[in-house]
Amino acid sequence: MGILEWATSPWGQRVPIHIAWFLIWVSLIAGLLFLVVHAIYVRYFAKQKQYAATTSPELLSRLPEKISRHSLAARLFHWIMALAMLALLFTAFLPKVGVQFNWVTYHWIAGLVLTGSIIFHIIHASFFLDFWSIWPDKIDLQDSWKRTLRFFGRPAPLPRKSGKYPFDNKLYHGVIVLCGLAVMVTGIFMKFRVRTGILPRNPYLFGDMSWGLMYVMHGLAGVALIALVVVHIYFAVRPEKLPITYSMVFGSMKRDFYLEEHDPERWVVEPPPFPGSQKGGAHAD
């Protein structure tokens, strides 16, 4: 019951060939178990959130009624990437659980779409958005420590509200970036082993051990994405998170939710162009 499957090369070398497929069920069950535990915790044990007050009344009065959160380009990237990710997971793992179909072509096409969307996102986030807004900063770490102390009943100051992205959102983003890049890079090399009409087929590009490790990395990152996608969908449909999901569809969220969950001094939005106007926007990303 090891996590890898092995084979013997023509030269007698024992090499890994892929992951053990029971890991599909391990990842799925882990994702579903997280949903159950989190739902029970929120329903019966979670305490009401308390935050340190940091926002001046003058600033609050100048905020627009709707706070822009995601630009059209960011939303299109998200949904294209989501469709490509789901297509990759279904085409990769359904045949392993008994649903047989000609999956290879669909899989590598979805992989190209995912690769293209990731490259676009890296460029878009680096040059057109606030690149560092999705990465943990000093305040995130300080507030996380304060929440930990208060959770265990230790005295600690109240944490501040989050910036545009909460700390747990940033951690999730970091994990899915690692898994996404792992499947993307290994997937590009693995295209040399199939006839795609795009890259010349060359199964001798690497040795048996290198190919085996590449397939293992691709598989481990892939099964990890099963749990990550399950958790992502779960949070997207939770009632208290629906305003965030709404903003990923329509681009904005209501001012009341913004003030309830976010610190206007950490996520600075643009006030209306003149007093009393309900139009105007925010620095979306």
C-alpha positions in Angstrom: 0.0 0.0 0.0 2.8 2.4 -0.8 2.0 5.8 -2.4 4.0 5.0 -5.5 3.8 2.3 -8.1 7.1 1.0 -9.4 8.4 -0.9 -12.5 11.7 -2.4 -13.7 13.4 -0.8 -16.7 14.9 -2.9 -19.5 18.3 -2.3 -17.7 17.0 -3.7 -14.4 16.6 -0.4 -12.7 13.6 0.0 -10.4 11.9 3.3 -11.3 8.7 4.9 -10.2 6.0 5.1 -12.8 3.1 7.0 -11.1 1.3 7.5 -7.9 -0.9 4.8 -6.3 -4.4 5.6 -7.5 -6.0 5.1 -4.1 -4.7 8.6 -3.3 -7.6 9.9 -5.4 -10.0 8.7 -2.7 -7.7 9.9 0.1 -7.7 13.4 -1.3 -11.4 13.4 -2.0 -12.3 12.1 1.5 -9.8 14.6 3.1 -11.6 17.5 1.3 -15.0 16.3 2.3 -13.9 15.7 5.9 -12.6 19.2 6.0 -16.0 20.5 5.0 -17.8 18.5 7.7 -15.4 19.6 10.4 -15.4 23.2 9.4 -19.2 23.3 9.1 -19.6 21.8 12.6 -17.0 24.3 14.0 -18.7 27.3 12.5 -22.2 26.1 13.6 -21.4 25.2 17.2 -18.0 26.5 18.3 -17.0 29.6 16.4 -17.2 32.9 18.3 -18.4 36.2 17.0 -15.6 38.1 15.2 -14.1 41.0 17.0 -11.8 43.5 15.4 -9.8 46.6 16.5 -11.3 49.8 15.2 -9.0 51.6 12.8 -11.2 53.5 10.3 -12.1 57.2 10.7 -15.8 58.2 10.3 -14.8 60.7 7.6 -13.4 57.9 5.4 -16.5 55.7 6.0 -18.8 58.5 4.8 -16.9 58.9 1.5 -17.0 55.2 0.4 -19.1 54.3 -2.7 -22.1 52.1 -2.3 -20.5 49.3 -4.3 -16.9 48.4 -3.9 -15.1 47.2 -7.0 -13.1 44.0 -6.3 -12.2 42.2 -9.5 -11.7 43.6 -13.0 -13.3 41.9 -16.0 -9.9 40.5 -17.0 -9.3 39.0 -13.5 -12.8 37.4 -13.6 -12.4 36.0 -17.0 -9.1 34.5 -16.0 -10.6 32.9 -12.9 -13.5 31.2 -14.7 -11.4 30.0 -17.7 -8.8 28.6 -15.2 -11.6 27.0 -13.2 -13.1 25.2 -16.2 -9.7 24.1 -17.4 -8.9 22.8 -13.9 -12.1 20.8 -13.7 -11.6 19.4 -17.1 -8.1 18.3 -16.2 -9.3 16.6 -13.0 -12.1 14.8 -14.6 -10.1 13.6 -17.6 -7.2 12.5 -15.4 -9.0 10.6 -12.7 -12.4 9.4 -14.1 -10.6 6.7 -16.1 -8.8 5.6 -13.0 -12.1 4.9 -11.2 -13.7 3.0 -14.0 -15.2 5.6 -16.4 -13.4 4.7 -19.6 -13.2 7.2 -22.6 -10.6 8.6 -24.9 -9.3 11.1 -22.4 -5.8 11.9 -23.5 -6.7 14.5 -26.2 -9.1 16.4 -23.9 -6.6 16.3 -21.1 -3.7 17.9 -23.0 -6.0 20.5 -24.6 -7.3 21.5 -21.1 -3.7 21.6 -20.0 -2.8 24.1 -22.7 -5.8 26.3 -21.7 -4.6 26.1 -18.0 -1.0 26.9 -19.0 -2.1 29.9 -21.1 -4.4 31.2 -18.4 -1.6 30.9 -15.8 0.9 32.8 -18.0 -1.7 35.5 -18.6 -2.3 35.8 -14.9 1.3 36.1 -14.0 1.8 38.9 -16.5 -1.5 40.6 -15.5 -0.8 40.4 -11.8 2.8 41.5 -12.1 2.3 44.6 -14.3 -1.4 45.6 -14.0 -2.6 44.7 -10.5 -1.2 45.0 -7.0 1.0 41.9 -7.1 1.7 41.8 -3.4 -1.9 42.1 -2.2 -2.4 38.3 -2.3 0.8 37.5 -0.4 1.0 37.4 3.4 2.5 40.5 5.0 3.7 41.5 8.5 0.3 42.5 9.7 -1.2 39.2 8.6 1.3 37.3 10.6 0.8 39.5 13.7 -3.0 39.2 13.5 -2.8 35.5 13.0 -0.8 35.2 16.2 -3.3 37.4 18.0 -6.2 35.2 16.8 -4.3 32.0 17.9 -3.7 33.4 21.4 -7.3 34.5 21.8 -8.6 31.1 20.5 -6.8 29.4 23.4 -8.0 32.0 25.9 -4.8 33.9 26.2 -4.8 37.7 26.5 -4.0 39.4 23.2 -5.0 42.7 21.5 -7.9 42.5 19.0 -6.7 41.8 15.4 -7.3 44.2 12.6 -9.7 43.4 9.8 -8.1 42.0 6.7 -7.0 43.8 3.6 -8.4 42.8 0.2 -7.5 39.2 0.8 -7.8 37.5 4.3 -4.8 35.6 5.6 -6.4 32.1 5.1 -7.2 33.2 1.5 -3.5 34.1 1.0 -2.3 30.8 2.4 -4.7 28.8 0.1 -3.5 30.9 -2.9 0.1 30.0 -2.1 -0.7 26.2 -1.9 -2.7 26.2 -5.1 0.1 28.2 -6.9 2.6 25.5 -6.0 0.3 22.7 -7.1 -0.8 24.5 -10.3 2.8 25.3 -11.3 3.8 21.7 -10.6 1.2 20.2 -12.9 1.8 22.9 -15.5 5.5 22.5 -15.8 5.5 18.7 -15.6 2.5 18.6 -18.0 4.4 20.6 -20.6 7.3 18.1 -20.6 4.9 15.1 -20.6 3.4 16.4 -23.9 6.6 15.2 -25.5 5.4 11.6 -24.9 2.2 11.9 -26.8 1.4 13.0 -30.4 -0.3 16.4 -30.0 0.7 18.0 -33.4 2.2 20.9 -31.4 5.4 19.6 -29.9 7.5 16.9 -31.6 7.1 13.5 -29.9 10.4 12.6 -28.1 10.0 10.0 -25.3 13.8 9.9 -25.0 14.0 13.5 -23.8 14.7 12.2 -20.2 15.8 8.9 -18.7 13.4 6.4 -17.1 14.0 7.7 -13.6 13.5 11.4 -14.6 10.3 10.5 -16.4 9.1 8.5 -13.5 9.7 11.3 -11.0 8.0 13.7 -13.3 4.9 11.5 -13.5 4.9 11.1 -9.7 5.1 14.9 -9.2 2.3 15.5 -11.7 0.2 12.9 -10.0 0.8 14.1 -6.5 0.0 17.7 -7.4 -3.1 16.5 -9.3 -4.6 14.6 -6.4 -3.8 17.5 -4.0 -5.8 19.7 -6.4 -8.9 17.4 -5.8 -9.0 18.4 -2.1 -8.1 22.0 -2.9 -10.9 22.4 -5.5 -13.5 20.7 -3.1 -12.5 23.2 -0.3 -12.6 26.1 -2.7 -16.1 25.3 -4.0 -17.3 24.7 -0.4 -16.2 28.2 0.7 -17.6 29.8 -2.4 -21.1 28.5 -1.6 -21.1 29.2 2.2 -23.7 31.9 3.0 -21.2 34.3 4.7 -18.9 34.0 1.7 -21.5 34.6 -1.0 -20.7 38.3 -1.4 -17.1 37.3 -2.3 -18.4 34.8 -4.9 -20.8 37.5 -6.2 -17.9 39.8 -6.7 -16.1 37.2 -8.8 -19.1 37.1 -11.1 -20.2 40.7 -11.2 -17.0 42.5 -10.1 -18.1 44.3 -6.9 -19.4 43.9 -3.4 -21.7 45.9 -1.2 -20.2 48.6 1.1 -21.7 47.0 4.2 -19.9 43.7 3.6 -16.6 45.5 2.8 -16.8 47.4 6.1 -17.7 44.3 8.0 -14.8 42.2 6.7 -12.1 44.5 5.4 -10.0 47.3 6.7 -10.3 50.4 4.5 -6.8 51.5 5.5 -5.4 48.1 4.3 -7.6 47.9 1.2 -7.8 51.5 0.0 -10.7 52.2 -2.3 -11.4 55.3 -4.3 -14.1 57.6 -3.0 -16.8 58.9 -5.4 -15.7 61.8 -7.7 -17.8 64.3 -5.7 -19.6 64.3 -2.3 -22.9 62.5 -2.3 -22.3 60.6 -5.6 -23.0 56.9 -5.4 -21.0 56.3 -8.6 -17.3 55.9 -8.7 -15.1 52.9 -8.1 -12.3 51.3 -6.2 -8.8 50.2 -7.0 -10.1 46.8 -8.0 -6.9 44.8 -7.7 
